[in-house]
Amino acid sequence: MLQPMSHPTDRPPPEVPTRPGWVPREPIPDPGGRPDWAVPAALLATAVVYPAAFWLRVVPLWPALAALAAVSWWAAWHPYLRVRLRPTWRLAAAGAASGLALYALCLAGALVARETPLWPGIQDVAGLARRGAPLGVAAVVAVLGVAPGEEALWRGAMFARATRRLGAGWRPVAEVTATYAAFVALSGSLALVLAAVVCGAVWARQRQVTGSLVPGVVSHAVWALLVLLYLPGPPAA
């Protein structure tokens, strides 16, 4: 009788190195991590910064995103990140490939959206991002701030918590992706929400399959940089 093929998600989740299919319900010790209120504080900061910077526009976009990235990184820091962020050529290449693929998908979607009511919103967000700071500054914040900060918070701390509660499989991917998209929705941009659903699902799945944050960080950085530079919309500052 043929044995069923194993899949990476059949193994114990990285945060629960126990036998497959079993996840403890009690909290796992958190030596050296941040206080219990750190991640909720980062989520609260996200809930304030997104509408303030994107929708109401009462704070400058890129300084606000840089500050939010710093808060997210601080809140999500945990000793396990030292392991999850160990780069290899294979992990980096997987991230770069998915970043290029996600950018191509977003570019195709933007071109199709020219004939839909989504197009003014896409141009509006593109203009805000490109004119909110010099291009070089925006690129540095996107690649070195937003990408690693969001990945540490969402695919790091939040995914670890979801995996401890829900175990391996599609449920933690779906929960983290939905929550991520819900917070992005506070920006008031439907285009950003659609991007968060598609990209967030890919980054969460990469995190789950590889057990590493490296592919997601690289993919997020590549995608953000290319969208900033080449997505149809107003020119950069």
N, C-alpha and C positions, 0 to 999 in steps of 0.2 A: 504494500500500500504506500502511495506517495505521501511524503510528509508535506504539509503546507509550507509555502515559502515564508520565511520570516521577514519582518519589516522593521525598520528602526523604531517605529512607535510601539512595537510589541515589547520592546525592552523597557526596563524600569525608567521612568523619567529621570533626567539628570539630577533634579532636586530630591529625588526619593530613591536612593540606591538600594532598593530592596527587591523582593521577587516581583515579577510582572503581575499587573492587575491588582496590586495592593497599594493603597495610599493611606498613611496614617491620618486620622482626623484631628489629632492634637497638634499644636504648633511644633514645628521643628526648631530646635535650638538655633539661635541667631548670633553666634559669637562674633563680636567685632562689627556688627552691622549698625545701621542707624536706629534711632528711636522709633517706636511703633508709629508715631505721628508723622514721620518724615515723608513717607509716600503719600498719605492723604494730603499733607501740606503741598506737595508738588502737584497733585491733582487739582487742588484748590487754586494754586497759582496758574495752572493751565486754563482753568475755567474763567479766570479773570483776564489773563493776557490775550487769549484768542479773540473774544469779542471786542476788547479794548483796542487791539492793534488792527484787526482785520475789518470788523464791522463798524464799530463806533469811531475808530481811528483817532482816539484821544491820546494815544501814546505812539511814538515812532516805532515802526515795525521791527527793524533789525536790532536796535538796542534791546527792545522788549524780548525778542526771540533769543538773543544772546544771554540775557539774564535768566530767562526761563530754562534754557539749556543747562546753565550752571546749577540752578536749583534742582532740576531733574537728575543730573548726574550725582549731585551730593546726596539727594534723597535715596537714589537707587543703589548707591555704593554698598557692596557686600563683598566679603572675601571671595565668594565664588566667581565674581567678575574677573578675578585674576586668571582663572582657568578658562572662562568663557571668552575672554578676549585674547587668548594666545593665537596669533595669526600663523597660518600656513599658506603656502602658495595655492593649494587646492581650495581652501576656504575663501581666500581673497578672489581667486578666479571665479568661483561659483557666485560670489557676491557681485562682481563686476558684470558677469553674464546676465544675471537676473536684473541688475540695474539698467543695463542696455535694453533688455527685453521690455521692462516696465516703461521705460522712456518711449520706446517705439510704440507701445500700446497707447500711452497717453497722447503721443503726437498724432496717431491715427484717430483717436477719439476727438482731439481738438479740431482736426480737419473736418471730420464728420459734423461736429457741433457748429460749424460755421452756418449751417442751414437750420439751426434750432435756436430756441430761446436761451440756451445755455451760453451761447457765444459772448454776449455782452458781459456776463459774469466772469468768464474766463479772461477776457481782455482786461477787465477791471482788476482782478487779482494779479495778473501778470504785470500790469502797469504799477500797481502798488509795490510789488516786490522789486521791480527793476528801478523804480525811481525813488525808493525809500532810502537808498544809500548808494555810494559809488559801487560799480560792479564788483571790483576786487574785494571790497569790504563785505558785500552781500555773499559772495562766493565763499569767503573764509568762514563766515558765521554759519552758512548752510552746511559746509563740509566738515568743519572742525567743531561746530557747536551743536546745531540742530540735529544732525544725523546721529552722532554718538549719544547725545543727551536723550533723544526720544527712544532710541533703541535700548538704552540702559533702563529707562523707566518702564516702557511698555513691553518690549520683548525680553527684558531682564527681570525686574522686580515684579511687574504685574503678571507676566507669563509664569514665573516661578510660583506665585501664589495660586494662580488658576490651576496649574498642574498639580500642586499639592492637594487641592480640593477635588479636582475632577479626574485626575489620573491621565494616562496617555490616551492618544486618539484625537478626534476632531473637536471635542468639546472645549478644551482650553484655547485652541486656535480660534474657534468661533467666538468665544466669550471675549477674549482680548481684542480681537478685530472689531467686534461690535462696540465695545466700550471705547476703543480708540476713535472709531468713526463718530461716535456720539459726542466726544469732546471736540473733535475737529468741526462738527456741525455748529458749535458755538461761534465759529468764525463767520457764519452767515453765508458761506459759499457752498453751493451744491456741488460745484466742480471739485472743490477740495475734499468734500465728503466722499464722492465717488472714487477719487484717487486714494483716499484713506482706506476704503473698503478693499480695493484691489491690491494695493501695495501692502497694506497691513496684513492681509491674509498671506501673501507670499512671504513677507519677512517673518511672521509668526511660524509659518510652516518650515522655513529654513532653520529657524531657531530650534524647532522641535526635532527635526530630522538629524541635524548636525550636532545638536547640543552646544552650539557656539553662537555668540553674538557677532562674530566677525563677518559672516556673509551678509547679515542684515545691515550692519554698519556700512560696509563697503557699498552694498546695493543702494542703500538710502542716500549715501553721499553722491554716488554716480548719478542716480536719478534726479536728485535735487539740483545738482550742478547743471545737468543738461536741460532740465526744465527751465531753470533760471536763464540760461544762455540762449536756448533755441526754440522754446515753445512759441508758436505764433502769438503775437501781441505787441504792445508798444515796445520801442527799443529801450535798452538799458540806459541808466544814467551815465 
